[in-house]
Amino acid sequence: MPLMLQNIRKVLKKDGCVLFRDYATGDLAQERLTSKEQKISDNFYVRGDGTRAFYFSDEFLINLFNENGFDAEEHFLCFKQVENRSRELVMNRRWVQAVFRVGSGISGGKTESKVKFLGKDNDKPEIPKIILEDSANETEVDISEGMALEMFGISSPKEEILDVISKDYSFKIKVLSKEYQHTCKSTGLMLWESARLMASVLAANQTIVSGRSVLELGCGCAGICSMVAARFANLVVATDGDTKTLDLLNQNLALNLHVPTLASLITKKLEWGNRDDVESIKTLNDRGFDVIIGTDVTYIAEAIAPLFATAKELIRPSRGDEEDSTPALILCHVFRRVDEPSILSAASEFGFKLVDRWPNALTSTSTSQNIIQSWFSDGSLETCIPTTALNIQYFHKL
Ligand SMILES: C[S@@+](CC[C@H](N)C(=O)[O-])C[C@H]1O[C@@H](n2cnc3c(N)ncnc32)[C@H](O)[C@@H]1O
């Protein structure tokens, strides 16, 4: 932060000012992060998606600017109650708003912080308490709701359409708009890089899924791997544990697929380890799936074991005499907080053997195979994806 302020000083006109607005300490989102033990240091947290959140106290903010040669001209602590009547939820949001000018850097004690209550009770004397009717239902609450509008005056739509190109296919994908993504709990409402990369791999190597039954775990709202697979596979079941994600996924399928491809793709809720969900997937294909795919689904340590347990239940039993068609679990991620030893230990606990990986192939043993290398062999993928950024693990069921 100090470095950033020093850079701002260098480029600011003599009479220029810095307009500052950011989350304040005590904001509802901070309360939630605190209760989930995602704290890094004072008022600093890591969100579920790996991005960071900092909450400013008045004192910290003024000192920070003062120490870097700015005077505070005015500063406010803003309060806003966001009410969600359908969920009977009242959310108290707080942010700091200030104007700084280059100066002596000693204004800290001189400007008096004002407090603004925005909303119905503008001159409410006390800081409102957080009222959360149903905390058990907390996972369903999108705390970003209304916030971008209230805090920054942005009235952006909640969703935006991305043009996604995967090798020879292009898709229009509806995702949660950027203004909302960083405070949203669900990671399924956006498109992650590994799905984009894996979809290109599937598009360039149809034999991975051709004529086979495919299950995608944690497919997210975009479902592009499933959409590519559905062109060549006999059956594709695209699943996710999050119902909002599945709603958006269904919209994306309708936007991009037509019969007959659409007919070979089924979407279904599947929360890893949930017995009822697993049983209802079995009713769609009681022989088990030839190929199971998961992109960017191994970033939460606690979810890795249920993921493998679910894959174990739903993969087709191997007949032992198949070569190219041995049932496979293909996981892929771009590096971000992925704990490879936990993945490998869960794999072996649930009877999966790592037979190949990318980019660092296994050192040659009697059981290692050169499967993934062949997907990249003609070099055509290099031009459309940074293949070294993609980590692929290829498992066989023992
Ligand atoms: C980082 S996103 C990746 C989405 C998509 N595969 C992609 O790469 O764009 C992780 C996905 O896994 C889903 N997920 C996380 N935990 C899950 C669980 N326990 N059961 C089922 N789905 C889960 C999330 O809803 C989300 O859609």
The ligand as a MOL file (V3000), in Angstrom:
LIG
                    3D

  0  0  0     0  0            999 V3000
M  V30 BEGIN CTAB
M  V30 COUNTS 27 29 0 0 0
M  V30 BEGIN ATOM
M  V30 1 C -13.4870 -23.4580 -9.3980 0
M  V30 2 S -15.0530 -23.9780 -9.9310 0 CHG=1
M  V30 3 C -14.6500 -24.7650 -11.4600 0
M  V30 4 C -15.8320 -24.7890 -12.3790 0
M  V30 5 C -15.5250 -25.3830 -13.7600 0
M  V30 6 N -15.1250 -26.7740 -13.6620 0
M  V30 7 C -14.4720 -24.5500 -14.4660 0
M  V30 8 O -13.3150 -24.9980 -14.5120 0
M  V30 9 O -14.8200 -23.4390 -14.9280 0 CHG=-1
M  V30 10 C -15.4120 -25.3580 -8.8710 0
M  V30 11 C -16.7580 -25.9730 -9.1300 0
M  V30 12 O -16.9090 -27.1150 -8.3000 0
M  V30 13 C -18.1890 -27.0650 -7.6720 0
M  V30 14 N -18.0590 -27.7230 -6.3790 0
M  V30 15 C -17.2740 -27.3440 -5.3350 0
M  V30 16 N -17.4220 -28.1860 -4.3110 0
M  V30 17 C -18.3250 -29.1140 -4.7090 0
M  V30 18 C -18.8940 -30.2660 -4.0820 0
M  V30 19 N -18.5460 -30.6030 -2.8410 0
M  V30 20 N -19.7800 -30.9930 -4.7750 0
M  V30 21 C -20.0980 -30.6620 -6.0500 0
M  V30 22 N -19.6110 -29.5870 -6.6890 0
M  V30 23 C -18.7330 -28.8250 -6.0270 0
M  V30 24 C -18.5080 -25.5940 -7.5500 0
M  V30 25 O -19.9070 -25.3530 -7.4440 0
M  V30 26 C -17.9200 -25.0350 -8.8230 0
M  V30 27 O -18.8260 -25.0790 -9.8710 0
M  V30 END ATOM
M  V30 BEGIN BOND
M  V30 1 1 1 2
M  V30 2 1 2 3
M  V30 3 1 2 10
M  V30 4 1 3 4
M  V30 5 1 4 5
M  V30 6 1 5 6
M  V30 7 1 5 7
M  V30 8 2 7 8
M  V30 9 1 7 9
M  V30 10 1 10 11
M  V30 11 1 11 12
M  V30 12 1 11 26
M  V30 13 1 12 13
M  V30 14 1 13 14
M  V30 15 1 13 24
M  V30 16 1 14 15
M  V30 17 1 14 23
M  V30 18 2 15 16
M  V30 19 1 16 17
M  V30 20 1 17 18
M  V30 21 2 17 23
M  V30 22 1 18 19
M  V30 23 2 18 20
M  V30 24 1 20 21
M  V30 25 2 21 22
M  V30 26 1 22 23
M  V30 27 1 24 25
M  V30 28 1 24 26
M  V30 29 1 26 27
M  V30 END BOND
M  V30 END CTAB
M  END
